[in-house]
Amino acid sequence: MSSTSSPVSAPEIVCVGETMALITPTDAALATAGHATIGIAGAESNVSAGVAATGHRVAWASRLGADPLGDRIASELERRGVELWVERDDTTPTGVMFKDPGVESSSVYYYRRGSAASRMEAGFLTPERLDGVRIVHTTGITPALSASCREMVYRLFADARTAGALVSFDVNDRRPLWSREDAAETLARLADAADITFVGRDEAERIWGTATAAEIRAFLPNCALLIVKDGDIGATAYDGDAEPVFVPAPVVDVVEPVGAGDAFASGFLAATLDGADLAARLSAGHAAAERVLLIAADLPALPPLD
């Protein structure tokens, strides 16, 4: 197993979670396609790339297989200015995700069970490693990958705080990965314990039965800063006991919604590092999401390599 070491000075944000190779057919549905593109897909790496695009220092921490797909992911993130805190494992593969485009919506198929990232364990990032980091960000996808990943995330919350970092958590429920019962319990525990939590109003209703932003706040009373996103309506921030702040979403001709939530988090967190007020941070989140909603990809394209 090999590891990419961290720099002497710490990045401002570290994002922790799995990134997979993304296979997308270009000429037909998956069952009959003859051609496809290879990209990358990962909520936490999407956030890291978005934050890096604003000029802030950000690292992505995970595990990859010692294989060409792992090489591809690492190279793409480095091209986007993301620092890699990555272990390479020659005994387990990099995860793969297939997208099956449809007329109304796309379906996805995961091949990530037993992946290198699913072998992350408690203590993957120690307080010493996180010293100087301002924000540690992860999502509800990571604890769904395996029992060891779930314990890793629980420990990460404690170790990040020991290091003096804020904990940022995006609920990001992925129904194919675990049961509704497991998801509801674990995601509620983590969302309520985070310093900053992002959650979609619709996903909260699906997993917890909370229909409004106010109901979500009542359900998660201990989260210091709760951000409830409500699609094309807007986002509401609950900061402690202060009056909630609402900022409407811009009107957008959506090309594809995938990746918009990650982009929102990246814009909000970058503005947090800039010291912006709450309304400005919500606006920065909307602006970042808008840029992704206008393209058929999670991340904007980079110029081709020479």
NUMAR-720071 format. One line per 8 residues: number of its first residue (from 1); their letters; for each residue z, y, x of C-alpha. Coordinates in steps of 0.25 Angstrom, whole numbers, plus 5000, padded with zeros to 4 digits. Each point is the difference from the previous one (the first is absolute). Layout:
<guros>
NUM = A = Z Y X ~ ... $
</guros>
This chain:
<guros>
1 = MSSTSSPV = 5000 5000 5000 ~ 4997 5014 5005 ~ 5005 5013 4996 ~ 4995 5015 5001 ~ 5012 5008 5005 ~ 5004 5013 4994 ~ 4999 5013 5007 ~ 5012 5006 5007 $
9 = SAPEIVCV = 5001 5011 4990 ~ 5001 4997 4985 ~ 4990 5003 4990 ~ 5004 5008 4988 ~ 4997 4989 4990 ~ 4999 4984 5001 ~ 4994 4993 4989 ~ 5003 4985 4999 $
17 = GETMALIT = 4992 4989 4993 ~ 4988 4991 5000 ~ 4985 5004 5001 ~ 4989 4990 4997 ~ 4985 4999 5003 ~ 4993 5004 4987 ~ 4987 4993 4997 ~ 4992 5007 4989 $
25 = PTDAALAT = 4986 4995 4995 ~ 4989 5011 5000 ~ 4989 4993 4992 ~ 5007 4992 4989 ~ 5012 4994 4995 ~ 5008 4992 5010 ~ 4995 4986 4994 ~ 4986 5004 5003 $
33 = AGHATIGI = 5000 5011 5010 ~ 4992 4998 5013 ~ 5005 5012 5007 ~ 5013 5006 5002 ~ 5008 5011 5008 ~ 5013 4998 5008 ~ 5010 5011 4999 ~ 5015 5000 5000 $
41 = AGAESNVS = 5010 5001 4989 ~ 5015 5003 5001 ~ 5009 5009 4992 ~ 5009 5004 5012 ~ 4988 5002 5010 ~ 4993 5008 4989 ~ 5012 5009 5000 ~ 5001 5001 5015 $
49 = AGVAATGH = 4985 5003 5002 ~ 5002 5011 4989 ~ 5012 5006 5007 ~ 4992 4999 5014 ~ 4989 5008 4994 ~ 5009 5012 4998 ~ 5003 5001 5014 ~ 5014 4993 5000 $
57 = RVAWASRL = 5004 4989 5009 ~ 5001 4987 4993 ~ 5001 4985 5003 ~ 4997 4988 4992 ~ 5009 4988 5003 ~ 4996 4986 4996 ~ 4995 4986 5006 ~ 4986 4996 5001 $
65 = GADPLGDR = 4993 4987 5004 ~ 4995 4999 5014 ~ 4986 4999 4994 ~ 4987 5009 4998 ~ 5005 5005 4986 ~ 5013 5005 5007 ~ 4992 5006 5011 ~ 4991 5007 4989 $
73 = IASELERR = 5013 5006 4992 ~ 5006 5005 5013 ~ 4988 5007 5005 ~ 4997 5006 4987 ~ 5014 5006 4999 ~ 5000 5005 5014 ~ 4987 5007 4997 ~ 5008 5007 4989 $
81 = GVELWVER = 5010 5005 5009 ~ 5011 4990 4996 ~ 5009 4994 5011 ~ 5002 4985 4999 ~ 5014 4994 5001 ~ 4994 4986 4998 ~ 5003 4986 5004 ~ 4988 4991 5002 $
89 = DDTTPTGV = 5002 4985 4996 ~ 4991 4989 5005 ~ 5006 4990 4991 ~ 4997 5006 4986 ~ 4988 5008 4995 ~ 4998 5014 4995 ~ 5000 5001 4985 ~ 4987 5001 4992 $
97 = MFKDPGVE = 4997 5007 4987 ~ 4987 4998 4992 ~ 4995 5011 4989 ~ 4992 4995 4989 ~ 4993 5012 4994 ~ 4999 5001 4985 ~ 4994 5009 4989 ~ 5013 5005 4995 $
105 = SSSVYYYR = 5009 4997 5012 ~ 5001 4992 5012 ~ 5008 4987 5003 ~ 5006 4996 5013 ~ 5004 4987 5006 ~ 5010 4999 5011 ~ 5000 4990 5012 ~ 5013 5005 5006 $
113 = RGSAASRM = 5010 4988 4998 ~ 5005 4996 5014 ~ 4994 5012 5006 ~ 5005 5006 5013 ~ 5006 5012 4992 ~ 5007 4991 4991 ~ 5008 4995 5011 ~ 5007 5013 5003 $
121 = EAGFLTPE = 5015 4998 5000 ~ 5013 5008 4999 ~ 5002 5009 5012 ~ 4985 5001 5002 ~ 5003 5015 5003 ~ 5013 5003 5006 ~ 5008 5013 4999 ~ 4997 5002 5015 $
129 = RLDGVRIV = 4985 4998 4997 ~ 5001 5010 4989 ~ 5008 5011 5007 ~ 4994 5014 4998 ~ 4991 4995 4988 ~ 5001 5010 4989 ~ 4995 4991 4988 ~ 4998 4985 4999 $
137 = HTTGITPA = 4991 4996 4989 ~ 4997 4987 4993 ~ 4996 4995 4987 ~ 5003 4989 4989 ~ 4989 4991 5006 ~ 5007 4997 5012 ~ 5012 4993 4994 ~ 4991 4992 4992 $
145 = LSASCREM = 4993 4993 5012 ~ 5011 4990 5003 ~ 5015 4998 5000 ~ 5001 5005 5014 ~ 4992 5013 4997 ~ 5010 5002 4989 ~ 5012 4999 5009 ~ 4992 5009 5010 $
153 = VYRLFADA = 4999 5011 4990 ~ 5014 4999 4996 ~ 5004 5001 5015 ~ 4990 5011 5002 ~ 5007 5010 4990 ~ 5013 4998 5007 ~ 4994 5001 5014 ~ 4992 5012 4997 $
161 = RTAGALVS = 5012 5008 4995 ~ 5008 4995 5013 ~ 4989 5007 5008 ~ 5001 5013 4992 ~ 4986 4998 4992 ~ 4998 5002 4985 ~ 4995 4988 4993 ~ 4987 5001 4992 $
169 = FDVNDRRP = 4996 4989 4990 ~ 4988 4999 4991 ~ 5002 4990 4989 ~ 4986 4995 5000 ~ 5002 4988 4992 ~ 4989 4989 5002 ~ 5001 4990 4989 ~ 4992 4988 5007 $
177 = LWSREDAA = 5011 5000 5011 ~ 5012 4996 4992 ~ 5006 4998 4987 ~ 5004 5012 4991 ~ 5014 4996 5000 ~ 5001 5000 5015 ~ 4992 5013 5001 ~ 5009 5007 4990 $
185 = ETLARLAD = 5013 4997 5007 ~ 4996 5002 5014 ~ 4991 5013 4998 ~ 5012 5006 4991 ~ 5010 4997 5012 ~ 4991 5006 5010 ~ 4995 5012 4992 ~ 5014 5004 4996 $
193 = AADITFVG = 5004 4999 5015 ~ 4989 5008 5006 ~ 5001 5015 5004 ~ 4986 5002 4995 ~ 4994 4991 4989 ~ 4986 5001 4995 ~ 4997 4992 4987 ~ 4989 5000 4989 $
201 = RDEAERIW = 5005 5003 4986 ~ 4991 4988 4995 ~ 5005 4990 5011 ~ 5014 5004 4997 ~ 4998 4997 4985 ~ 4993 4987 5003 ~ 5011 4995 5009 ~ 5013 5007 4995 $
209 = GTATAAEI = 4996 5004 4986 ~ 5002 5015 5003 ~ 4990 5008 4992 ~ 5002 5014 5005 ~ 5004 5007 5013 ~ 5013 5004 4994 ~ 5003 4985 4997 ~ 4996 4996 5014 $
217 = RAFLPNCA = 5009 5010 5006 ~ 5012 4995 4991 ~ 4996 4986 5005 ~ 5000 5004 5015 ~ 5012 5010 5000 ~ 5003 4998 5015 ~ 4987 5003 5006 ~ 5001 5014 5007 $
225 = LLIVKDGD = 4986 5005 4997 ~ 4992 4992 4990 ~ 4985 5003 4998 ~ 4994 4995 4987 ~ 4985 5000 5000 ~ 4993 5000 4986 ~ 4985 4998 5003 ~ 4991 5011 4996 $
233 = IGATAYDG = 5012 5008 4994 ~ 5008 5003 5012 ~ 5012 4997 5008 ~ 5015 5003 4998 ~ 5011 5001 5010 ~ 5014 4998 4998 ~ 5009 5006 5012 ~ 5014 4996 4998 $
241 = DAEPVFVP = 5006 5007 4988 ~ 4990 5012 5000 ~ 4990 5003 4989 ~ 4988 4991 5002 ~ 4987 5006 5005 ~ 4987 4997 4994 ~ 4986 5003 5006 ~ 4988 4996 4992 $
249 = APVVDVVE = 4989 4991 5006 ~ 4986 5007 5003 ~ 4989 4996 4991 ~ 4991 4990 5008 ~ 4988 4992 4997 ~ 5005 4987 5005 ~ 4991 4991 5008 ~ 5011 4989 5003 $
257 = PVGAGDAF = 5015 5001 4998 ~ 5004 4990 5011 ~ 5008 5007 5011 ~ 5003 5013 4993 ~ 5015 4996 4999 ~ 5001 4998 5015 ~ 4992 5013 5002 ~ 5010 5007 4991 $
265 = ASGFLAAT = 5012 4995 5009 ~ 4993 5004 5013 ~ 4998 5014 4995 ~ 5014 5001 4994 ~ 5006 4995 5013 ~ 4992 5009 5009 ~ 5004 5012 4992 ~ 5015 4995 5001 $
273 = LDGADLAA = 4998 5000 5015 ~ 4995 5014 4999 ~ 5012 5005 4993 ~ 4993 5004 4987 ~ 5007 5002 4987 ~ 5000 4989 4989 ~ 4988 5006 4992 ~ 4992 5001 5012 $
281 = RLSAGHAA = 5002 4986 5005 ~ 4996 4995 4986 ~ 4987 5009 5001 ~ 4998 4994 5014 ~ 5001 4986 4994 ~ 4990 5003 4989 ~ 4990 5006 5010 ~ 5001 4988 5009 $
289 = AERVLLIA = 4998 4991 4988 ~ 4988 5008 4995 ~ 4992 4998 5013 ~ 5002 4985 4998 ~ 4997 4999 4985 ~ 4986 5007 5003 ~ 4996 4988 5010 ~ 4998 4985 4998 $
297 = ADLPALPP = 5010 4996 5011 ~ 5015 5001 5003 ~ 4997 5009 5012 ~ 4989 5011 5003 ~ 4989 4995 5010 ~ 5001 5003 5015 ~ 4987 5003 5008 ~ 4994 4987 5006 $
305 = LD = 5004 4996 5014 ~ 4989 5003 5010 $
</guros>
